[in-house]
């Protein structure tokens, strides 16, 4: 006999929400959030996740359907609801403690309870030593911890978290997850919206939205159980792994695929037998073995599969001339801000047509290194070159040879899509017919035609990413700098993005990328792990995973396992560095 489930702290039946005359943002969506449980909410960009959370929080009303929050309407339960929005919503000029004080006053927490509450929350989030620091100067992980603390100034019965892990490194994400898991043990009902499907896999119950409709509800294993036997791993081939992945994804019997070190991981279409070991590599033998299904496989499957392998962007890109000279080099690059060393003695080279990854926790020094090579920061010492041009002596020429996607959406939100494309065509010295042709090509390749007159700041994240990439590549540079290009973007849009990058690399484009998605690090030819301003490990993704296996004794570690194991080893060896 199964135990009875506790009554929900929040439930909704048949919610409908429309904005204007278009399709419904929510279309007959039902959900139940129970105490002592972690409820996951997943779906692509624009699926309706944030709309649903805002309705549950009482910030928006539904057009139809019923809603019960703690036995009544949201307005009657505000004191018992904790809400953390998708974007960092705190005041960056106020200190950690001042933000907590402001939220305590907004939530009418009695003054007599302030000191004890703040002490508890600062201890819980490990922010006590940073309580005087302005919120704007916190790392990404620390900002999310502060956001969580502010949502908890009055201990809620219902906690709504809208993608709390966006832009946060794996260590900080695990810390956040652990903190929130502890809250569920106190009987709090938690709704955790996420773009990281490994997080969803650890939830008790998951709801999957797409285009405002509920496609799945239930325990995560119910989704993965349905695709067991359809996930395969292809190894032991001599050909370029990107070729193998592209060919596989262009097949009708393969609906998804990713790189996993030197291997290619594929999801086979339902009802189809796994491809023969010779057909995936143009007649050459490969090894095809079964792989365990993951929640992400089920997610992609229920959405109908990912993109095909051939990138139309790459098909229309010029071939970058072959060269033995490094496309990117860093030799002792160091950057200091007064007494603070942000990046110290960075050394690496990247050959033509390779992807090089800079990995590390928030605040480790990745973006500083990145910006020195882009010519956006002048090194304190050391040298570097991009496309053969010295970043000190010829910074302007170096910048003209690269395309740049910034960590945060850096285009002009108040300008339309067409105006942004025109502006960046001018920045890259494309004029007249060349500019018109480039803008037309980017508009077609990235399906931006029906959004040309829409302000860029109002686009969904997936389309913002498309526009940012279009602006970065319209002059067809030989080198691309991508600073956390897919932060907050759903797995389907991320696959589309990496299809383009893989295709460009095959044309000889060189890519320098930073990312917090460790599955994306698998696409890199080599990576360097930066911690406390220094490089602590370098090599291929497989090299780092093998080193992690030696450290932990665990077999077949993931890139996230390697990331954490190598940083923990650095901590234990008391490597010199700087406080967070």
C-alpha positions as CSV (number, residue, x, y, z in Angstrom):
1,X,0.0,0.0,0.0
2,X,1.5,3.3,-1.1
3,X,1.7,6.2,1.4
4,X,-0.7,9.1,0.7
5,X,0.9,12.2,-0.8
6,X,0.6,15.4,1.3
7,X,-1.9,17.9,0.1
8,X,-0.4,20.5,-2.3
9,X,0.7,23.9,-1.0
10,X,-0.2,25.2,-4.5
11,X,-2.3,23.8,-7.3
12,X,-3.8,25.0,-10.5
13,X,-6.3,23.5,-12.9
14,X,-6.7,24.4,-16.6
15,X,-4.8,27.7,-16.4
16,X,-5.1,29.8,-19.6
17,X,-3.2,33.0,-20.2
18,X,-3.1,35.1,-23.4
19,X,-1.2,38.2,-24.4
20,X,-2.8,39.8,-27.4
21,X,-4.3,37.9,-30.3
22,X,-1.5,35.3,-30.6
23,X,-1.4,31.7,-29.3
24,X,-2.0,31.3,-25.6
25,X,1.1,31.6,-23.4
26,X,-0.6,29.0,-21.1
27,X,-3.1,26.6,-22.6
28,X,-5.0,24.4,-20.1
29,X,-2.1,23.9,-17.8
30,X,-2.5,22.1,-14.5
31,X,0.1,21.7,-11.8
32,X,0.5,20.6,-8.1
33,X,3.3,21.6,-5.8
34,X,3.6,19.5,-2.6
35,X,5.5,20.1,0.6
36,X,8.6,18.1,1.2
37,X,9.1,17.8,-2.5
38,X,11.2,19.5,-5.3
39,X,9.0,20.1,-8.3
40,X,10.8,20.8,-11.5
41,X,9.5,23.0,-14.3
42,X,11.3,22.6,-17.7
43,X,10.7,23.6,-21.3
44,X,12.2,25.6,-24.2
45,X,12.4,29.4,-24.3
46,X,8.9,30.8,-24.6
47,X,7.2,27.6,-23.3
48,X,5.3,29.6,-20.5
49,X,7.4,28.7,-17.5
50,X,7.9,32.3,-16.2
51,X,4.2,33.2,-17.0
52,X,3.1,30.2,-14.8
53,X,5.4,31.1,-12.0
54,X,4.2,34.8,-12.0
55,X,0.6,33.6,-11.8
56,X,1.4,31.3,-8.9
57,X,3.2,34.3,-7.2
58,X,0.2,36.5,-7.6
59,X,2.1,38.9,-9.9
60,X,-0.3,38.1,-12.8
61,X,-3.8,36.8,-13.2
62,X,-4.9,33.9,-15.4
63,X,-7.6,34.4,-18.0
64,X,-9.2,31.1,-17.1
65,X,-8.7,28.1,-14.8
66,X,-8.7,27.7,-11.0
67,X,-5.8,28.5,-8.6
68,X,-5.4,27.5,-5.0
69,X,-2.4,28.8,-3.0
70,X,-2.4,27.5,0.6
71,X,-6.1,27.2,0.5
72,X,-7.0,30.5,-1.1
73,X,-5.9,33.1,-3.6
74,X,-2.3,34.2,-4.0
75,X,-3.1,37.7,-2.6
76,X,-4.2,36.0,0.7
77,X,-1.0,34.0,1.0
78,X,1.8,36.5,0.1
79,X,3.4,36.2,3.5
80,X,3.9,32.5,2.9
81,X,5.3,32.8,-0.7
82,X,8.9,33.2,-1.5
83,X,9.8,34.2,-5.0
84,X,13.1,34.5,-6.8
85,X,12.8,36.0,-10.4
86,X,14.7,34.8,-13.4
87,X,16.8,37.9,-13.6
88,X,18.9,39.3,-10.7
89,X,16.3,41.5,-9.2
90,X,18.2,43.0,-6.3
91,X,19.7,46.4,-5.9
92,X,23.3,46.3,-7.1
93,X,24.3,49.6,-5.3
94,X,23.1,48.3,-2.0
95,X,25.2,45.9,0.1
96,X,24.3,42.3,0.9
97,X,23.0,43.4,4.3
98,X,21.1,46.4,2.9
99,X,19.3,44.2,0.4
100,X,18.3,41.9,3.1
101,X,17.0,44.8,5.2
102,X,15.1,46.2,2.3
103,X,13.4,42.9,1.6
104,X,12.6,42.4,5.3
105,X,10.9,45.7,5.4
106,X,9.0,45.0,2.1
107,X,7.8,41.7,3.6
108,X,6.9,43.4,6.9
109,X,9.3,41.3,9.0
110,X,9.1,42.7,12.6
111,X,12.2,44.7,13.4
112,X,12.8,42.6,16.5
113,X,13.3,39.6,14.2
114,X,15.8,41.3,11.8
115,X,19.1,40.5,13.5
116,X,18.4,36.8,14.1
117,X,16.9,36.3,10.7
118,X,19.8,38.0,8.9
119,X,22.3,36.0,10.9
120,X,20.5,32.7,10.0
121,X,20.3,33.6,6.3
122,X,23.9,34.8,6.0
123,X,25.1,31.7,7.7
124,X,22.9,29.5,5.5
125,X,24.2,31.1,2.3
126,X,27.8,31.5,3.5
127,X,27.5,35.3,2.8
128,X,28.3,36.5,6.3
129,X,31.9,37.6,5.4
130,X,30.5,39.5,2.3
131,X,27.6,41.3,4.0
132,X,29.2,44.8,3.4
133,X,29.9,44.1,-0.3
134,X,27.7,45.8,-2.9
135,X,25.4,43.2,-4.6
136,X,26.7,44.3,-8.0
137,X,30.2,43.2,-7.1
138,X,29.2,39.7,-6.1
139,X,30.1,36.7,-8.4
140,X,27.2,35.0,-10.2
141,X,26.8,32.3,-7.6
142,X,26.9,34.7,-4.7
143,X,24.2,36.9,-6.4
144,X,22.0,33.8,-6.7
145,X,22.6,33.0,-3.0
146,X,21.6,36.5,-2.0
147,X,18.5,36.3,-4.2
148,X,17.6,33.1,-2.4
149,X,18.2,34.7,1.0
150,X,16.0,37.6,0.2
151,X,13.2,35.2,-0.9
152,X,13.5,33.6,2.5
153,X,13.4,36.6,4.8
154,X,10.0,35.3,5.9
155,X,10.2,31.5,5.9
156,X,7.7,30.6,3.2
157,X,5.5,27.5,2.7
158,X,5.8,27.9,-1.0
159,X,9.1,28.8,-2.7
160,X,9.1,29.7,-6.4
161,X,12.5,29.8,-8.1
162,X,12.7,30.9,-11.8
163,X,15.9,29.4,-13.2
164,X,18.1,30.1,-10.2
165,X,21.1,28.4,-11.8
166,X,21.4,30.6,-14.9
167,X,24.9,31.9,-15.4
168,X,26.2,30.0,-12.3
169,X,29.2,27.6,-12.3
170,X,28.7,23.9,-11.5
171,X,30.0,24.3,-7.9
172,X,27.7,27.2,-7.1
173,X,24.8,25.3,-8.7
174,X,25.4,22.3,-6.5
175,X,25.6,24.5,-3.5
176,X,22.3,26.2,-4.4
177,X,20.7,22.8,-5.0
178,X,21.9,21.5,-1.6
179,X,20.5,24.6,0.2
180,X,17.1,24.3,-1.5
181,X,17.0,20.6,-0.9
182,X,17.5,21.3,2.8
183,X,14.5,23.6,2.7
184,X,12.3,20.8,1.3
185,X,13.2,18.7,4.4
186,X,11.6,21.5,6.5
187,X,8.3,20.9,4.6
188,X,8.6,23.8,2.2
189,X,7.1,23.1,-1.3
190,X,9.6,24.2,-4.0
191,X,9.0,24.9,-7.7
192,X,12.4,25.0,-9.5
193,X,12.3,26.2,-13.1
194,X,15.5,25.2,-14.9
195,X,17.4,25.0,-18.2
196,X,19.8,22.5,-16.7
197,X,18.2,19.2,-17.3
198,X,20.6,17.4,-14.9
199,X,18.8,19.4,-12.2
200,X,15.4,18.4,-13.4
201,X,16.6,14.7,-13.3
202,X,17.0,15.1,-9.5
203,X,13.5,16.5,-8.9
204,X,10.7,14.5,-7.3
205,X,8.2,15.5,-10.0
206,X,8.7,17.3,-13.3
207,X,6.4,19.3,-15.5
208,X,7.4,19.8,-19.1
209,X,5.9,22.8,-21.0
210,X,6.1,23.6,-24.6
211,X,4.3,26.4,-26.5
212,X,2.1,26.9,-23.4
213,X,1.0,23.2,-23.3
214,X,1.8,20.6,-20.7
215,X,3.5,17.7,-22.4
216,X,4.6,15.6,-19.5
217,X,4.2,15.3,-15.7
218,X,5.6,12.7,-13.4
219,X,8.8,11.5,-11.9
220,X,11.9,12.0,-14.2
221,X,12.5,8.3,-14.6
222,X,9.1,7.9,-16.2
223,X,10.4,10.0,-19.1
224,X,13.8,8.2,-19.5
225,X,12.3,4.7,-19.1
226,X,10.5,5.2,-22.4
227,X,13.7,5.6,-24.4
228,X,15.9,2.9,-22.9
229,X,17.6,1.1,-25.7
230,X,17.5,4.0,-28.1
231,X,20.6,5.8,-26.9
232,X,23.9,4.7,-28.5
233,X,27.5,5.7,-28.2
234,X,29.8,5.7,-31.2
235,X,33.6,5.3,-30.6
236,X,36.7,4.0,-32.3
237,X,36.6,6.0,-35.5
238,X,39.6,7.7,-37.1
239,X,37.5,10.4,-38.8
240,X,36.9,13.9,-37.4
241,X,34.2,13.5,-34.6
242,X,32.4,16.6,-35.9
243,X,32.1,14.9,-39.3
244,X,30.6,11.8,-37.7
245,X,28.1,13.8,-35.6
246,X,27.0,15.9,-38.6
247,X,26.5,12.9,-40.8
248,X,24.5,11.1,-38.1
249,X,22.2,14.1,-37.4
250,X,21.4,14.4,-41.1
251,X,20.1,10.8,-41.0
252,X,16.3,10.3,-40.7
253,X,16.7,7.6,-38.1
254,X,18.7,9.8,-35.7
255,X,16.8,12.6,-33.9
256,X,19.5,14.0,-31.5
257,X,23.2,13.8,-30.9
258,X,26.0,15.4,-28.9
259,X,29.8,15.1,-28.6
260,X,31.2,13.3,-25.5
261,X,34.9,13.7,-25.6
262,X,36.2,11.5,-28.6
263,X,32.8,9.7,-28.7
264,X,29.5,10.7,-30.3
265,X,26.3,10.1,-28.4
266,X,23.1,9.6,-30.4
267,X,19.4,9.2,-29.8
268,X,17.7,6.9,-32.3
269,X,14.2,7.6,-33.6
270,X,11.4,5.5,-32.1
271,X,10.8,2.3,-34.1
272,X,14.2,2.4,-35.8
273,X,17.1,0.0,-35.2
274,X,20.5,1.6,-34.3
275,X,22.5,2.5,-37.4
276,X,25.0,-0.1,-38.5
277,X,28.5,0.5,-37.3
278,X,29.8,1.2,-40.9
279,X,27.1,3.6,-42.1
280,X,28.0,6.3,-39.5
281,X,31.5,6.7,-40.8
282,X,31.3,6.4,-44.6
283,X,32.0,2.7,-44.7
284,X,34.7,2.7,-42.0
285,X,34.3,0.5,-39.0
286,X,33.2,2.1,-35.7
287,X,32.2,0.7,-32.3
288,X,28.5,1.2,-31.5
289,X,27.4,0.4,-27.9
290,X,24.3,1.1,-25.8
291,X,24.4,4.1,-23.5
292,X,22.2,4.9,-20.5
293,X,19.3,7.2,-21.2
294,X,19.2,10.6,-19.5
295,X,16.4,13.0,-18.7
296,X,17.8,15.3,-21.4
297,X,17.3,12.5,-24.0
298,X,13.7,12.2,-23.0
299,X,13.2,15.9,-23.1
300,X,14.5,16.2,-26.6
301,X,12.5,13.2,-27.7
302,X,9.2,14.5,-26.4
303,X,9.8,17.8,-28.2
304,X,10.3,15.9,-31.5
305,X,14.1,15.9,-31.7
306,X,16.9,18.4,-32.1
307,X,18.2,20.1,-35.2
308,X,19.9,18.4,-38.2
309,X,23.6,18.3,-38.5
310,X,24.3,20.6,-41.4
311,X,24.6,24.3,-40.6
312,X,23.4,26.6,-43.3
313,X,25.5,29.4,-41.7
314,X,28.6,27.3,-42.2
315,X,27.5,26.3,-45.8
316,X,27.6,30.0,-46.7
317,X,30.8,30.9,-44.8
318,X,34.1,31.4,-46.5
319,X,36.9,28.9,-46.1
320,X,39.6,30.2,-43.7
321,X,43.1,29.8,-45.3
322,X,45.2,27.0,-43.8
323,X,48.1,28.2,-41.6
324,X,50.6,26.6,-39.3
325,X,50.7,29.7,-37.1
326,X,48.4,29.7,-34.0
327,X,45.1,31.5,-34.4
328,X,45.2,32.5,-30.8
329,X,48.1,32.6,-28.4
330,X,48.5,33.8,-24.8
331,X,52.0,34.1,-23.3
332,X,52.2,35.0,-19.6
333,X,49.1,37.2,-19.8
334,X,48.5,38.9,-16.4
335,X,46.0,41.5,-15.4
336,X,46.0,43.3,-12.1
337,X,43.6,45.9,-10.7
338,X,45.6,47.6,-8.0
339,X,46.6,44.9,-5.5
340,X,44.0,42.5,-7.0
341,X,45.2,39.9,-9.5
342,X,42.3,39.0,-11.8
343,X,44.3,36.7,-14.1
344,X,47.9,35.5,-13.7
345,X,50.4,34.0,-16.1
346,X,47.9,32.6,-18.7
347,X,49.7,30.4,-21.3
348,X,48.0,28.6,-24.2
349,X,47.9,28.4,-28.0
350,X,44.9,27.5,-30.2
351,X,45.4,26.2,-33.8
352,X,43.3,27.0,-36.8
353,X,39.9,25.3,-36.8
354,X,39.9,24.3,-33.1
355,X,37.6,25.0,-30.2
356,X,39.4,26.1,-27.0
357,X,37.4,26.3,-23.7
358,X,38.1,28.5,-20.7
359,X,36.4,26.8,-17.7
360,X,36.2,27.9,-14.1
361,X,33.9,29.1,-11.3
362,X,32.4,32.6,-11.3
363,X,35.1,35.1,-10.6
364,X,38.0,32.8,-11.4
365,X,39.4,35.0,-14.1
366,X,38.0,33.6,-17.3
367,X,36.3,36.7,-18.6
368,X,39.4,38.8,-17.7
369,X,41.6,36.5,-19.8
370,X,39.0,36.6,-22.5
371,X,38.8,40.4,-22.6
372,X,42.6,40.8,-22.8
373,X,42.7,38.7,-25.9
374,X,39.7,40.6,-27.4
375,X,41.6,43.9,-26.9
376,X,39.0,45.1,-24.4
377,X,41.5,45.1,-21.5
378,X,45.2,46.0,-21.6
379,X,47.3,43.3,-20.0
380,X,49.5,44.3,-17.0
381,X,52.1,42.0,-18.4
382,X,52.5,39.2,-21.0
383,X,51.7,39.1,-24.6
384,X,49.0,37.6,-26.9
385,X,48.0,37.4,-30.5
386,X,44.8,36.8,-32.5
387,X,45.0,35.8,-36.1
388,X,48.6,36.7,-36.1
389,X,48.1,40.3,-34.8
390,X,49.6,41.3,-31.5
391,X,46.9,42.4,-29.0
392,X,49.2,45.1,-27.6
393,X,50.7,46.7,-30.7
394,X,47.8,46.0,-33.1
395,X,44.7,45.8,-31.0
396,X,42.4,47.4,-33.5
397,X,43.6,45.0,-36.3
398,X,43.2,42.1,-34.0
399,X,39.6,43.1,-33.1
400,X,38.8,43.3,-36.9
401,X,39.7,39.7,-37.3
402,X,37.3,38.3,-34.7
403,X,33.6,38.1,-33.9
404,X,32.5,38.6,-30.3
405,X,29.5,37.4,-28.3
406,X,29.5,38.9,-24.8
407,X,28.6,37.1,-21.6
408,X,25.4,39.1,-21.2
409,X,23.2,40.2,-24.1
410,X,25.2,43.1,-25.3
411,X,23.3,44.4,-28.3
412,X,21.1,47.5,-28.2
413,X,17.8,46.5,-26.6
414,X,16.1,49.8,-27.6
415,X,17.0,49.3,-31.3
416,X,15.1,46.9,-33.5
417,X,16.7,43.7,-34.9
418,X,17.2,45.4,-38.3
419,X,18.9,48.4,-36.6
420,X,21.2,46.2,-34.6
421,X,22.2,44.3,-37.8
422,X,22.8,47.6,-39.6
423,X,24.9,49.0,-36.8
424,X,27.2,46.0,-36.5
425,X,27.6,45.9,-40.3
426,X,29.0,49.4,-39.9
427,X,31.2,48.5,-37.0
428,X,32.8,45.7,-39.1
429,X,33.3,48.1,-42.0
430,X,30.7,46.5,-44.2
431,X,29.2,49.2,-46.4
432,X,26.8,49.6,-49.3
433,X,26.1,46.4,-51.2
434,X,28.2,44.3,-48.9
435,X,26.3,45.4,-45.8
436,X,22.9,44.8,-47.5
437,X,24.0,41.3,-48.6
438,X,25.3,40.4,-45.2
439,X,22.2,41.6,-43.4
440,X,19.9,39.8,-45.9
441,X,21.9,36.6,-45.4
442,X,21.9,36.8,-41.6
443,X,18.1,37.5,-41.6
444,X,17.4,34.4,-43.7
445,X,19.9,32.1,-42.0
446,X,18.7,32.9,-38.5
447,X,14.9,33.2,-39.4
448,X,14.8,36.8,-38.2
449,X,12.6,38.1,-41.0
450,X,9.3,38.4,-39.0
451,X,11.2,40.1,-36.1
452,X,13.2,42.7,-38.0
453,X,11.1,45.6,-36.5
454,X,10.9,44.1,-33.0
455,X,13.1,45.8,-30.3
456,X,16.0,43.4,-29.5
457,X,15.5,43.7,-25.8
458,X,12.1,42.2,-26.0
459,X,13.1,39.0,-27.9
460,X,13.0,35.6,-26.3
461,X,16.4,34.4,-25.1
462,X,16.8,31.9,-28.0
463,X,16.2,34.7,-30.6
464,X,18.5,37.1,-28.7
465,X,21.2,34.4,-29.0
466,X,20.6,34.1,-32.7
467,X,20.8,37.8,-33.2
468,X,24.0,38.1,-31.2
469,X,25.6,35.3,-33.2
470,X,24.4,36.9,-36.5
471,X,26.0,40.2,-35.5
472,X,29.3,38.4,-34.5
473,X,29.7,36.5,-37.8
474,X,28.3,38.8,-40.5
475,X,31.8,39.8,-41.5
476,X,32.9,36.2,-41.6
477,X,35.9,36.5,-39.2
478,X,38.5,33.8,-38.9
479,X,38.2,33.8,-35.0
480,X,35.2,33.8,-32.8
481,X,35.2,34.7,-29.1
482,X,32.1,33.4,-27.2
483,X,31.7,34.4,-23.6
484,X,29.0,32.1,-22.0
485,X,27.0,32.3,-25.3
486,X,24.2,30.0,-24.2
487,X,23.7,31.1,-20.6
488,X,20.0,30.6,-19.8
489,X,19.1,29.1,-23.2
490,X,17.2,25.9,-23.4
491,X,18.8,22.6,-24.6
492,X,17.2,22.7,-28.1
493,X,18.4,26.2,-28.8
494,X,21.9,25.3,-27.5
495,X,22.0,22.3,-29.9
496,X,21.1,24.6,-32.8
497,X,23.9,27.0,-31.7
498,X,26.5,24.2,-31.5
499,X,25.5,22.9,-34.9
500,X,26.5,26.3,-36.3
501,X,29.8,26.4,-34.3
502,X,30.8,22.8,-35.4
503,X,30.1,23.7,-39.0
504,X,32.2,26.9,-38.8
505,X,35.1,25.0,-37.2
506,X,35.0,22.7,-40.2
507,X,35.5,25.8,-42.4
508,X,38.6,26.6,-40.4
509,X,37.2,29.1,-37.9
510,X,38.9,29.1,-34.5
511,X,36.7,29.4,-31.4
512,X,37.5,30.6,-27.9
513,X,34.6,29.8,-25.6
514,X,33.7,30.1,-21.9
515,X,30.8,28.1,-20.6
516,X,29.1,26.8,-17.4
517,X,27.4,24.0,-19.3
518,X,29.9,21.2,-18.9
519,X,28.3,19.1,-21.7
520,X,29.3,22.0,-24.0
521,X,32.9,21.7,-22.8
522,X,32.8,18.3,-24.5
523,X,32.7,20.1,-27.9
524,X,36.1,21.6,-27.2
525,X,39.3,20.2,-28.6
526,X,41.2,21.4,-25.5
527,X,40.3,23.2,-22.4
528,X,42.1,25.0,-19.5
529,X,40.5,25.2,-16.0
530,X,41.1,28.5,-14.3
531,X,40.7,28.9,-10.5
532,X,41.6,31.8,-8.3
533,X,43.2,33.6,-11.3
534,X,45.5,30.7,-12.3
535,X,45.4,27.8,-14.7
536,X,45.1,24.6,-12.6
537,X,44.6,22.0,-15.3
538,X,44.8,21.8,-19.2
539,X,44.2,19.2,-21.8
540,X,41.4,17.6,-23.8
541,X,38.0,16.9,-22.1
542,X,38.9,13.2,-22.0
543,X,42.3,14.1,-20.4
544,X,40.5,16.1,-17.6
545,X,38.0,13.3,-17.0
546,X,40.8,10.7,-16.8
547,X,42.6,12.9,-14.3
548,X,39.4,13.2,-12.3
549,X,39.0,9.4,-12.3
550,X,42.5,9.1,-10.9
551,X,41.7,11.6,-8.1
552,X,38.3,10.2,-7.1
553,X,38.7,6.5,-8.0
554,X,35.3,6.7,-9.8
555,X,34.8,5.2,-13.2
556,X,33.5,7.2,-16.2
557,X,33.3,10.7,-14.6
558,X,31.4,13.5,-16.4
559,X,33.0,16.8,-17.2
560,X,31.1,18.3,-14.3
561,X,32.6,15.6,-12.0
562,X,36.1,16.5,-13.4
563,X,35.5,20.3,-12.9
564,X,34.6,19.8,-9.3
565,X,37.3,17.2,-8.5
566,X,40.1,19.3,-10.0
567,X,39.0,22.4,-8.1
568,X,38.7,20.5,-4.9
569,X,42.2,19.2,-5.4
570,X,43.5,22.7,-6.0
571,X,41.8,23.8,-2.8
572,X,43.3,20.9,-0.8
573,X,46.8,21.7,-2.1
574,X,46.4,25.3,-0.8
575,X,47.3,26.7,-4.2
576,X,48.0,30.5,-3.9
577,X,45.2,32.7,-5.0
578,X,42.6,35.2,-4.0
579,X,39.5,35.2,-1.9
580,X,36.2,35.0,-3.8
